[in-house]
Amino acid sequence: MATDYNRGRTAQHYQEAKTHPWRELVEQYSFLKLIGDVAGLKVLDIACGEGHFTRLLRKSGAAEVVGIDISQRMIDLAREQEALEPLGITYRVEDARTEVPQQDFDLAVSAWLLVHAQSRAELTQMCRGLASRVRSGGRFVTVNANLGVYQFDSVPDYRKYGLEMKLAERAFDGAPINFTLRLADGDLEIEDYYFPLSAYEEAFAEAGFHDFRVHPPQLSPTAHDRAYWDDFMEFPILVLMDCVRN
């Protein structure tokens, strides 16, 4: 069942889960490195959640940053952070699947957006929504569930990293990828959905993007015990993708 981030404490738990070490040492490090220099850019953070990356991009020198998310509760949390530490970020409740009159963002980013698509048609619609927000020549960069999880020889025990992953018996379009994130005051259950590389290639091409690439995550050089991360890096739960608007 698709995760409802407006239900109960789900949004707060998602915010708390950002404290897991892999979020900073693998996800954040890899994402910001691939995004690169944002100085002077007009940036849109799609499915911004509570605004974690939105704030980091603004602090990195982006000229204008807007965050959108389908969850009102997530936007409420982001606005609470903005009130505590004003950075001039605008947050709006919007559905990424909605095509809007052409916008002119230089860069759109998203962490864990496309994994919510449950069909190829919905994946393509999300990509069309992205295309309507990015100017010609602008980039889209995203963190996504690893496209190869269903091809792992074996699924390692991720519990020492604070999570568990459960897959269906076989791969198929829309196959569930269930994550359990362990937290001090309860677990966060998230259901994402699998599609092969070809589905992403087709969806981005149909929406008007080119130079689509997939990148493996990297471990931050600040990680002290690098051997501790061997299982996570050999069988990463995430990859990164980027492309350019036609």
Long-range contacts (C-beta under 8 A, 24 or more apart in sequence): 1-191, 2-116, 2-118, 2-191, 3-116, 3-189, 3-190, 3-191, 5-49, 5-70, 5-71, 5-73, 5-74, 6-71, 6-72, 6-73, 9-186, 10-73, 10-188, 11-49, 11-50, 11-71, 11-73, 11-74, 11-76, 11-77, 12-77, 13-181, 13-183, 13-186, 13-188, 14-49, 14-50, 14-74, 14-188, 15-49, 15-50, 15-52, 15-77, 16-183, 16-184, 16-185, 16-188, 17-162, 17-181, 17-183, 17-188, 18-52, 20-161, 20-162, 20-163, 20-181, 21-161, 21-162, 22-161, 22-162, 22-163, 22-229, 22-232, 24-220, 25-219, 25-220, 25-222, 25-223, 25-229, 26-217, 26-218, 26-219, 26-220, 26-229, 26-232, 26-233, 26-236, 26-238, 27-111, 27-143, 27-217, 27-238, 28-53, 28-56, 29-218, 29-219, 29-220, 30-143, 30-215, 30-217, 30-218, 30-238, 30-240, 31-109, 31-111, 31-141, 31-143, 31-240, 32-56, 32-60, 33-218, 34-141, 34-215, 34-240, 34-242, 35-107, 35-109, 35-141, 37-61, 38-62, 38-107, 39-63, 41-106, 41-107, 42-104, 42-105, 42-106, 42-107, 43-105, 43-106, 43-107, 43-108, 43-109, 44-68, 44-103, 44-105, 44-107, 44-108, 44-109, 44-133, 44-134, 45-108, 45-109, 45-110, 46-96, 46-108, 46-109, 46-110, 46-113, 46-130, 46-133, 47-96, 47-110, 47-111, 47-112, 47-113, 47-116, 48-74, 48-75, 48-78, 48-91, 49-74, 49-77, 49-78, 49-111, 50-74, 50-77, 50-78, 50-81, 51-77, 51-78, 51-81, 51-82, 51-89, 51-91, 53-109, 53-111, 54-78, 54-89, 54-91, 55-81, 55-85, 55-87, 55-89, 57-109, 58-87, 58-88, 58-89, 59-87, 62-107, 65-89, 65-90, 66-90, 66-91, 66-92, 66-105, 67-91, 67-92, 68-92, 68-93, 68-94, 68-96, 69-93, 69-94, 70-94, 70-95, 70-96, 95-129, 96-126, 96-129, 96-130, 97-122, 97-125, 97-126, 97-128, 97-129, 98-129, 99-128, 99-129, 99-131, 99-132, 100-129, 100-132, 100-133, 101-132, 102-132, 102-135, 103-132, 103-133, 103-134, 103-135, 104-135, 104-138, 105-133, 105-134, 105-135, 105-138, 106-134, 106-135, 106-138, 106-139, 107-134, 107-138, 107-139, 107-140, 107-141, 108-133, 108-134, 108-138, 108-139, 108-140, 108-141, 109-140, 109-141, 109-142, 110-140, 110-141, 110-142, 110-143, 111-142, 111-143, 112-143, 112-144, 112-145, 112-192, 113-142, 114-142, 114-144, 114-200, 115-144, 115-145, 115-177, 115-192, 115-193, 116-192, 116-193, 117-193, 117-195, 118-174, 118-193, 119-173, 119-174, 120-173, 120-195, 120-199, 120-202, 120-203, 123-195, 123-199, 123-200, 123-203, 124-202, 124-203, 124-206, 124-207, 126-203, 127-203, 127-204, 127-206, 127-207, 127-209, 128-206, 128-207, 128-208, 130-207, 130-209, 131-207, 131-208, 131-209, 131-245, 134-245, 135-245, 136-245, 136-246, 137-244, 137-245, 138-244, 138-245, 139-242, 139-243, 139-244, 139-245, 140-209, 140-242, 140-243, 140-244, 140-245, 141-240, 141-241, 141-242, 142-240, 142-241, 142-242, 143-238, 143-239, 143-240, 144-238, 144-239, 144-240, 144-241, 145-177, 145-192, 145-194, 145-237, 145-238, 145-239, 146-236, 146-237, 146-238, 146-239, 147-194, 147-195, 147-196, 147-197, 147-200, 147-214, 147-239, 148-239, 149-177, 149-194, 149-237, 150-175, 150-194, 152-235, 155-235, 156-231, 156-232, 156-234, 156-235, 157-231, 158-231, 158-232, 158-237, 160-228, 161-232, 163-237, 165-237, 167-194, 171-196, 173-199, 179-237, 200-241, 204-243, 208-245, 208-246, 209-243, 209-244, 209-245, 209-246, 210-243, 210-244, 210-246, 211-242, 211-243, 211-244, 212-241, 212-242, 212-243, 213-241, 213-242, 213-243, 214-239, 214-240, 214-241, 215-239, 215-240, 215-241, 215-242, 216-240
